[in-house]
Amino acid sequence: MSLVQQRAPLSHEEEYKYAEMAMKWYGWGSPIGLGILLVALAAAAVLARIAVYGF
């Protein structure tokens, strides 16, 4: 039994739907993007504090 499934090509509407879903998930508005942004802002704040006040 083969594990590879043969599928029919996607229609243009289906391709657009999946592309739009991928862009929403991986952009800055996604949970992953927002998490990375918050960590980067926190790191920048800590580095700025160290630069101004020292340890």
Residue frames as qw, qx, qy, qz and C-alpha x, y, z in Angstrom:
[[0.000, 0.890, 0.456, 0.000, 0.00, 0.00, 0.00],
 [0.425, 0.392, -0.002, 0.816, 1.42, 3.36, -1.02],
 [0.273, -0.593, -0.456, 0.605, 1.49, 6.20, 1.51],
 [0.054, -0.189, 0.232, 0.953, 1.52, 8.85, -1.21],
 [0.380, 0.601, 0.641, -0.289, -1.97, 10.04, -2.02],
 [0.240, 0.210, 0.514, 0.797, -2.80, 11.18, -5.50],
 [0.117, 0.660, 0.474, -0.571, -4.90, 14.36, -5.48],
 [0.414, 0.717, 0.429, 0.362, -6.53, 16.34, -8.20],
 [0.330, 0.200, -0.059, 0.921, -5.06, 19.80, -8.81],
 [0.046, -0.568, -0.532, 0.626, -6.62, 22.59, -6.77],
 [0.262, 0.797, 0.440, 0.320, -8.93, 25.08, -8.39],
 [0.275, 0.485, -0.103, 0.824, -7.97, 28.76, -8.44],
 [0.494, -0.678, -0.061, -0.540, -10.46, 29.48, -5.66],
 [0.900, -0.402, -0.131, 0.108, -8.97, 26.76, -3.45],
 [0.683, 0.200, -0.143, 0.688, -5.42, 27.93, -4.16],
 [0.011, -0.617, 0.047, -0.785, -6.38, 31.49, -3.20],
 [0.703, -0.622, -0.120, -0.324, -8.12, 30.31, -0.03],
 [0.897, -0.271, -0.123, 0.325, -5.09, 28.32, 1.19],
 [0.506, 0.352, -0.088, 0.783, -2.64, 31.07, 0.21],
 [0.240, -0.691, -0.016, -0.681, -4.70, 33.62, 2.12],
 [0.824, -0.547, -0.114, -0.091, -4.83, 31.37, 5.19],
 [0.823, -0.023, -0.127, 0.553, -1.04, 30.92, 5.08],
 [0.259, 0.517, -0.055, 0.814, -0.44, 34.66, 4.80],
 [0.501, -0.708, -0.061, -0.495, -2.70, 35.34, 7.78],
 [0.896, -0.414, -0.119, 0.108, -0.92, 32.75, 9.95],
 [0.782, -0.025, -0.032, 0.622, 2.68, 33.70, 9.17],
 [0.185, 0.725, 0.060, 0.661, 2.33, 37.49, 9.16],
 [0.141, 0.231, -0.513, 0.814, 2.92, 39.89, 12.05],
 [0.564, -0.266, 0.045, -0.780, -0.78, 39.66, 12.89],
 [0.809, -0.090, -0.568, -0.125, -0.53, 35.96, 13.66],
 [0.748, -0.661, 0.029, -0.053, 0.04, 34.55, 17.15],
 [0.854, -0.051, 0.059, 0.514, 3.56, 33.51, 16.15],
 [0.386, 0.566, 0.069, 0.725, 4.41, 36.89, 14.67],
 [0.348, -0.823, -0.021, -0.449, 3.00, 38.77, 17.66],
 [0.857, -0.490, 0.006, 0.162, 4.95, 36.55, 20.05],
 [0.729, 0.152, 0.059, 0.665, 8.21, 37.22, 18.21],
 [0.107, 0.720, 0.087, 0.680, 7.43, 40.95, 18.12],
 [0.571, -0.783, -0.031, -0.246, 6.77, 41.08, 21.88],
 [0.870, -0.307, 0.046, 0.384, 9.98, 39.20, 22.68],
 [0.560, 0.386, 0.094, 0.727, 11.96, 41.51, 20.40],
 [0.138, -0.806, -0.066, -0.572, 10.45, 44.61, 22.06],
 [0.747, -0.665, 0.000, -0.009, 11.22, 43.26, 25.53],
 [0.826, -0.060, 0.073, 0.555, 14.82, 42.48, 24.53],
 [0.329, 0.596, 0.090, 0.727, 15.21, 45.99, 23.08],
 [0.404, -0.831, -0.053, -0.380, 13.87, 47.52, 26.30],
 [0.843, -0.483, 0.044, 0.231, 16.30, 45.50, 28.42],
 [0.705, 0.186, 0.111, 0.676, 19.24, 46.43, 26.19],
 [0.077, 0.753, 0.090, 0.648, 18.27, 50.12, 26.29],
 [0.613, -0.774, -0.022, -0.157, 18.04, 49.99, 30.09],
 [0.856, -0.259, 0.084, 0.439, 21.48, 48.35, 30.32],
 [0.522, 0.454, 0.127, 0.711, 22.92, 50.97, 27.95],
 [0.136, -0.802, -0.056, -0.579, 21.53, 53.85, 30.02],
 [0.601, -0.712, 0.185, -0.313, 21.89, 52.60, 33.60],
 [0.192, 0.489, -0.838, 0.148, 24.42, 49.77, 33.35],
 [0.548, -0.192, -0.814, 0.002, 23.97, 46.52, 35.24]]
